[in-house]
Amino acid sequence: AAMYSGAAAGPPRRDFISVTLGPEEAVGVGGYNNSKAWRRRSCWRKWKQLSRLQRSVILFLFAFLAVCGVISYTSMGEAWKSVTNKSLDDQRTEQAIPGLKLANPAVLPAPQKADANHGDYPELSLQKPPKLPHVRRGPSNLQIKAPQRATRVKTRHDTMRAVEELVEVDKVEKTEKSIISWRGAVIEPDQSTEPPSNKIMEPEKPSSVEAEDQKEPVPINERQLAVIEAFRHAWKGYKDFAWGHDELKPLSKSYSEWFGLGLTLIDALDTMWILGLKEEFEEARKWVANDLVFDKNVDVNLFESTIRILGGLLSTYHLSGDSLFLEKAKDIGNRLMPAFMTPSKIPYSDVNIGRGTAHPPRWTSDSTVAEVTSIQLEFRELSRLTGDEKFQKAVDDVMKHVHTLSGKNDGLVPMFINTNSGQFTHLGVYTLGARADSYYEYLLKQWIQGGKKENELLEDYMRAIEGVKKHLLQRSEPKKLTFVGELAHGHFSAKMDHLVCFLPGTLALGAHNGLATDHMKLAETLIETCYQMYAQVETGLSPEIVHFNLHAQKGHKDVEIKPADRHNLLRPETVESLFYMYRFTGDKKYQDWGWEILQNFNRYTRVPTGGYTSINNVQNPSNPEPRDKMESFFLGETLKYMFLLFSDDIDLINLDKYIFNTEAHPLPIWVPA
Ligand code: DMJ
C-alpha cells in the first residue's frame, strides 16, 4: 500500500517512497484500520525495519529534544513567575501611592507594607519639588543618601483631631491619600499621620558616610571666590588675634569672651567645609580635638549654645563624617540637659555646663519664647544620632506644651513664657522679630525634618502665617513695600527688625514643600522689602531696626531709621532669604542683590588687618563707626549663605535633603524627598 497515494486528479505527479507491507498490515479495501493494537504493531515493525544507524540517529534526536524541552520549561516558568509577581508588585505600589505611574518599574525598590514608614519610599515621594531652572551637580562630599531610619515604636497620637478643627482633611476615596487643605492651600503630607516616635532604638550614621553617586565637583564662580576671599580675611583676623576665643575684636586686635568655648571657631567649621577650605578646617579640627573642653564652670545661654555649638558640631559631623564632632556634640548636649529641670519643663535660659545647674536670668523666672522653641532641630537630631531619646523628649515636650497654650493671637505668640507656670507672660505684644522670630521658623523646619508627619507643627505654622497676614502686614509709602510690623495691645507699630527678614526664606521653603502658593508670593514681596532696607540706606547696609512710613511725605523714603537702631551687626537674615529665593526661583536678581550687599560689607565693615566689624551707623558712609566686634554668625551664617546664594549647584546642601538650623547649620532631613 502506498504510504501516501497522490490523488488521482492531483496536478503534477510526484514520486514517493513506497514501503510494501505484509498482508496482515494491509489496509483493508475501502476500510481504515486505526485500532491501537494495529498502530502499535505497525510502528514497531517500521522501527525494526530501520537500520541500526537510522535507529541511533532517531534515538539521539529524541534524547536531544527531550533535554531541550526540560531546559526551556524551567526557564520559562521562572520568567512567567517574575512577570506575574512584578505586575502584582506594581499594582500594590500604585495602590499605596495613588496616581503614581511607574515609568520604569523594574528599577524601583521592592514595595513595603502599606503601614510601614513612608520614609522607605524616598523615590516615590508625592511632593516632588518643582524642577529648578538651574540644576547643577555638586561635590561628592556633600552628597547624602536617605539616612536609614531607626526602628521606631509608633505611638498613636490624636494630633489629627486638632488638625481637623483647623485644617480640612479631605479623605479621597479609593486613593486613601490625605490631602490637607488650608484655606485654599493644598498640602499632601506623608501618608502616615503619625508623628515620628520618641523612641529611638538605633543610632544613625552621618549622612556623608552613605554618600551615593559620586559626582564631579562644580567649578566655583567669581562671586563665590569673592566670598572665599572674604572668609579668609575674616579668618585671618580671628586666627591672629582671637584664636580659640569666642569673638574677634578686629580693631583692638583682641577678643571677647561670652561662653569661653571658641564660639566663632565652632560656628565656622561647616562653612569652611562647604567653602572647601581644607587647611583651615584641619587646623580648627585640631583645636576642637585638643582644646575644646566643656567641663567648665561657666554659664551659657541654652539657646545660643544649642544653635551655634551643638548645631555646628552636628552639621560638621554630618558633612565630614568625623566622629570627633559627634562626641563633642553628645558632651555639650548632655551638659545642657539640666536646663529642662523646671516645674513646667519649659527650660531655663542659662545652664552652668560644668556644675550641671540651670537658672533663669537674675531678674525674672521667664524664658524667651523663641529661645525655648528653637532648640528642637538640634536636640532631636542628637537623639537620632545617639539612640538616646531623652534629648528629643525634652524638646518635644516643650513644643507640645506651647501648642496647647492660650494667649496666642491667631497663631502669633507672646515673647515670654514662665518656667514655673508654663504660661505665656507679658501678653499682648506680637512680633516676628526678636524673642519670637525663630519660633515660627522652627515650626516649619521641624515639620520638614521629621518627614512632614507632625501635624501640630504644621497646623501652628499655617495658623501663624494667617495671623501675620491678618495683623502684621502693612504697606509703606511711597513705594508701597509690604512689611511685617508689630502689634502691641491692639496698636499696630510700623517697626520691623532686620531679624524678620528670615521670613521670606522660610515662606519660600514652606511653599517648596507643598504649602500654600500664596506663601511664595508673600515671600517675593517681603524679600523686596528686606532688600530695600539695605538699598535705601546711605551705606547700602541695613540697620538693626527700621520704621516704615505709612503716609507719603515729600522727600521721605519708605524706610526711617531711629538713632538707636542704626547699627549693623553683620547679620545674615536677608542674605539667607535671598539664598532660598534664588534656589527656588532661579531669578538672578537675588544673586545681584546679595552681591551688592557683600560689596557694601567689604566697603564699610572690613578691617584691613583682618576681620570684619559691626558698625554703629549705617547712615554715615564716611564714618560708619566701627564697633570692634565680629559676631560668630558672620562666619557661621552670613558668608555661608552668600556662598550658597552665588552657587548654581542645587546639590551644594540640597534643600530636599538638609534643613538649616537657625544658625545656618545644615542637618539632615530624616525622610529626604
Ligand atoms: C543668629 O544667632 C541666629 O540666626 C538667630 O536665629 C538670630 N540671631 C542671629 C543672627 O542674626
Residues whose N, C-alpha, C, O or C-beta is under 5 A from the ligand:
A	BS01	DMJ	S438 R571 P572 F633 T662 E663
